[in-house]
Every structure is written in structure tokens, then in C-alpha cells.
Amino acid sequence: MKQDRVVLTLALLLAAMSSASPARAQRSNPTAAQPLQLSAFGAVAGVYTGLSEGKNFSLVAGVDLGLPPHLGMRPTLELRGLYPVDNGVVDSQRDILGGLKVDFLLNHRLHPYADFLFGRGQMNYGSAGYYYKNYIYDLTTTYVYSPGAGLDFRIADHLAIKVDGQFQRWSSAPTPSGNVYSKVGSLGLVYIFDFNRHGVIR
């Protein structure tokens, strides 16, 4: 993916490349971006659950469908899941979320992004449950709202390193407000599928 240029810049680039060979023009032309781009990612995550200093070590996996870029940004539909490797001393969180991500196409390698995801999650409260106001909670299921941001750094045509952070709001929790706010930090890899006949990914 390359950053989309304004009309004047595109005209100048096309004029500059007009003297190049067709093969070289295909390799250099930033307008050769694929209109749709599919990628998948996996990551390890540290989760601060927001309940009595609870912590989890978790796995994150997801898929992105990038839509046609516009003005240096690519809107992307994302689906991801969070699954705890450990149950946590206090609680553990798992969820499936989907929503919109916007990639900022600074250059071929560097793609920061912001997202807003929404879905369902489940909180499990350890082997002994969680005591609150004369009740013992085993688990709760609820809606999850998750704004976040991150960075994909391309290290090869099909591979990128992902650094991601999410701030999640969980409701129906055993707290005075009924909500908990968890923080998820992830580090992983992205695989970018190439449907371009010339093997060029932008």
C-alpha cells in the first residue's frame, strides 16, 4: 500500500514515469494499489482486566479487509478475538469483536492506525469465583466497546510487525458502577495476502 496523492501530485508522478519502461512503471506506480486487501494477524497480549488488579496473558487473532484507500487513508473492516492462556488470579477475559479500522498510509512500510471495535465478551472469575455484595460471581457475559490504536511495520512484501493497544469497556461487572475498563497491549505478526498478478503490494 502507498499513500494516495492529491490530483496534482499524481499528475506529476505519472508524467515523471512516462519515460520508464512498462515493467518499471508497474513497479513504481503508487496507483497500482490493490482496491481490496486481505490480511490476517496473530499476537500475544498482556491484559490488565480492570478488576482488583487482575492480569491475563492472552492470545489475539484476527482478519482485516482493507477497502479502497482515499487521501492517504484506508478504511478497513476488522474481526478479532481475544483468548486468555491463563485463568488469572482474579478474572480472565475473552471476547470476539468487530468494527472499523482506519490505516494511515504514511509510506510503504509504516502504517499507524486507529480503530473502534464492538462485540461480546465473557469474564470468568477464577476457581473460587468473585465475592461482591453478598454474591459470588462465576462469570458474566456482556457487550464490549473497544477503541484502540496501533502500528503495522512492513518488514517484507507479505509480512509486518504489529504493535496494538486497546482500551475496553465491559459492563455487567461486579463493581459499584457495573463497569470495568481493561487495557490490552499486543505484539504480533501480520500476513498480507497478495491478489495482484504482478506480485506488487501497496
C-alpha positions as CSV (number, residue, x, y, z in Angstrom):
1,M,0.0,0.0,0.0
2,K,1.2,3.5,-0.9
3,Q,-0.2,6.8,0.2
4,D,-2.7,8.2,-2.2
5,R,-1.7,11.5,-3.6
6,V,-3.7,14.6,-4.4
7,V,-4.6,15.1,-8.1
8,L,-1.7,17.4,-8.8
9,T,0.9,15.1,-7.3
10,L,-0.5,12.2,-9.2
11,A,-0.2,14.1,-12.4
12,L,3.4,14.9,-11.7
13,L,4.3,11.3,-10.8
14,L,2.6,10.0,-13.9
15,A,4.4,12.5,-16.1
16,A,7.8,11.5,-14.5
17,M,7.2,7.8,-15.0
18,S,6.0,8.2,-18.6
19,S,9.6,7.7,-19.8
20,A,10.1,4.5,-17.8
21,S,9.6,1.0,-19.3
22,P,6.1,-0.6,-18.7
23,A,7.6,-3.1,-16.3
24,R,9.3,-0.5,-14.3
25,A,6.3,1.7,-14.3
26,Q,4.2,-1.1,-12.8
27,R,6.7,-1.5,-10.0
28,S,6.9,2.2,-9.2
29,N,3.4,3.5,-9.8
30,P,1.7,4.2,-6.4
31,T,-1.7,4.0,-8.1
32,A,-1.1,0.2,-8.6
33,A,-2.5,-0.3,-5.1
34,Q,-5.0,-3.2,-4.7
35,P,-8.5,-1.8,-4.3
36,L,-9.1,-4.5,-1.6
37,Q,-6.5,-6.0,0.7
38,L,-6.9,-9.0,2.9
39,S,-4.6,-9.7,5.9
40,A,-4.6,-11.9,9.0
41,F,-2.7,-11.4,12.3
42,G,-1.8,-13.2,15.4
43,A,-0.3,-11.7,18.6
44,V,0.5,-12.3,22.3
45,A,-1.2,-9.9,24.7
46,G,-0.9,-8.6,28.2
47,V,-4.3,-7.7,29.7
48,Y,-5.0,-5.6,32.7
49,T,-8.6,-6.6,33.4
50,G,-9.6,-3.5,35.4
51,L,-10.9,-5.6,38.3
52,S,-8.9,-5.7,41.5
53,E,-5.6,-5.5,39.6
54,G,-6.4,-8.6,37.6
55,K,-4.0,-9.6,34.8
56,N,-4.0,-12.2,32.0
57,F,-1.6,-13.4,29.4
58,S,-3.6,-13.9,26.2
59,L,-3.6,-14.6,22.5
60,V,-5.1,-12.3,19.9
61,A,-6.0,-13.4,16.3
62,G,-7.9,-11.6,13.6
63,V,-8.5,-10.7,10.0
64,D,-8.7,-7.4,8.2
65,L,-10.4,-6.5,4.9
66,G,-9.0,-3.2,3.6
67,L,-11.2,-1.1,1.4
68,P,-10.0,1.2,-1.4
69,P,-7.7,3.9,0.0
70,H,-8.6,7.6,-0.2
71,L,-6.5,10.6,0.7
72,G,-3.8,8.6,2.3
73,M,-6.2,6.6,4.5
74,R,-7.5,3.1,4.0
75,P,-10.8,2.2,5.8
76,T,-10.7,-1.4,7.0
77,L,-13.2,-3.9,8.4
78,E,-11.7,-5.9,11.2
79,L,-12.7,-9.0,13.1
80,R,-10.6,-10.2,16.1
81,G,-10.8,-12.5,19.1
82,L,-9.0,-12.4,22.5
83,Y,-8.5,-15.7,24.4
84,P,-6.7,-16.0,27.8
85,V,-3.9,-18.5,28.1
86,D,-4.1,-18.4,31.9
87,N,-7.3,-18.0,34.0
88,G,-5.8,-15.2,36.1
89,V,-5.9,-15.0,39.9
90,V,-8.8,-12.6,39.9
91,D,-10.5,-13.0,36.5
92,S,-9.9,-13.7,32.8
93,Q,-11.4,-12.0,29.7
94,R,-12.3,-13.4,26.3
95,D,-14.1,-11.6,23.5
96,I,-15.0,-11.5,19.8
97,L,-15.1,-8.0,18.4
98,G,-15.6,-6.4,15.0
99,G,-15.6,-2.9,13.7
100,L,-13.9,-0.3,11.7
101,K,-10.1,0.5,11.5
102,V,-8.5,3.4,9.6
103,D,-5.0,2.9,8.4
104,F,-2.9,6.0,7.8
105,L,-0.6,5.1,4.8
106,L,2.5,7.2,5.6
107,N,4.7,5.1,3.3
108,H,5.2,1.6,2.1
109,R,6.4,0.3,5.5
110,L,4.8,2.4,8.2
111,H,1.0,2.2,8.8
112,P,-0.3,3.6,12.0
113,Y,-4.0,3.1,12.6
114,A,-6.9,3.8,14.9
115,D,-9.9,1.6,15.4
116,F,-13.3,1.2,17.2
117,L,-14.5,-2.3,17.8
118,F,-17.6,-3.7,19.4
119,G,-18.8,-7.2,20.3
120,R,-19.4,-9.7,23.1
121,G,-17.2,-10.8,25.9
122,Q,-17.1,-13.1,28.8
123,M,-15.4,-12.6,32.2
124,N,-14.5,-15.7,34.3
125,Y,-13.8,-15.1,38.0
126,G,-11.2,-17.6,38.9
127,S,-11.7,-21.0,40.5
128,A,-13.3,-19.6,43.7
129,G,-15.4,-17.0,42.0
130,Y,-15.5,-13.3,42.9
131,Y,-17.4,-12.1,46.0
132,Y,-19.2,-8.8,45.8
133,K,-22.2,-7.6,47.8
134,N,-23.2,-11.0,49.2
135,Y,-23.0,-12.7,45.8
136,I,-20.3,-15.0,44.3
137,Y,-19.8,-14.4,40.6
138,D,-18.6,-17.2,38.4
139,L,-18.8,-15.5,35.1
140,T,-20.6,-12.7,33.3
141,T,-21.2,-12.1,29.6
142,T,-21.7,-8.6,28.2
143,Y,-21.1,-6.2,25.4
144,V,-17.6,-4.8,24.9
145,Y,-16.7,-1.4,23.5
146,S,-13.0,-1.2,22.4
147,P,-11.4,1.9,20.9
148,G,-7.7,1.5,20.2
149,A,-4.7,2.3,18.1
150,G,-1.6,0.6,16.8
151,L,1.1,0.4,14.2
152,D,1.9,-2.1,11.4
153,F,5.5,-2.0,10.3
154,R,6.2,-3.8,7.0
155,I,9.3,-6.0,7.1
156,A,8.6,-7.9,3.8
157,D,6.1,-7.9,1.0
158,H,3.8,-10.2,2.9
159,L,4.8,-9.7,6.5
160,A,4.5,-6.9,9.1
161,I,5.1,-6.5,12.8
162,K,2.0,-5.3,14.7
163,V,2.0,-3.3,17.9
164,D,-1.5,-2.7,19.2
165,G,-3.3,-1.2,22.2
166,Q,-7.0,-1.4,23.1
167,F,-9.0,0.3,25.9
168,Q,-12.1,-1.8,26.6
169,R,-15.3,-1.0,28.4
170,W,-17.1,-4.1,29.9
171,S,-20.5,-3.8,31.6
172,S,-22.4,-6.1,33.9
173,A,-19.4,-6.4,36.2
174,P,-19.3,-6.8,40.0
175,T,-18.3,-3.1,40.6
176,P,-20.1,-0.1,42.0
177,S,-20.6,1.3,38.5
178,G,-21.3,-2.0,36.9
179,N,-18.4,-1.5,34.5
180,V,-14.7,-2.4,34.3
181,Y,-12.2,-0.8,31.9
182,S,-9.5,-3.1,30.7
183,K,-6.3,-2.4,28.8
184,V,-4.9,-4.8,26.2
185,G,-1.4,-4.5,24.8
186,S,-0.4,-6.8,21.9
187,L,2.7,-7.6,19.9
188,G,2.5,-9.9,16.9
189,L,2.8,-10.5,13.1
190,V,0.6,-9.7,10.2
191,Y,0.4,-11.7,7.0
192,I,-0.7,-9.7,3.9
193,F,-2.3,-11.7,1.1
194,D,-1.4,-10.7,-2.4
195,F,-4.1,-10.9,-5.2
196,N,-2.1,-8.6,-7.5
197,R,-1.0,-10.5,-10.7
198,H,2.4,-8.7,-10.7
199,G,3.1,-9.6,-7.1
200,V,3.1,-6.0,-6.0
201,I,1.6,-5.0,-2.7
202,R,1.0,-1.4,-1.8
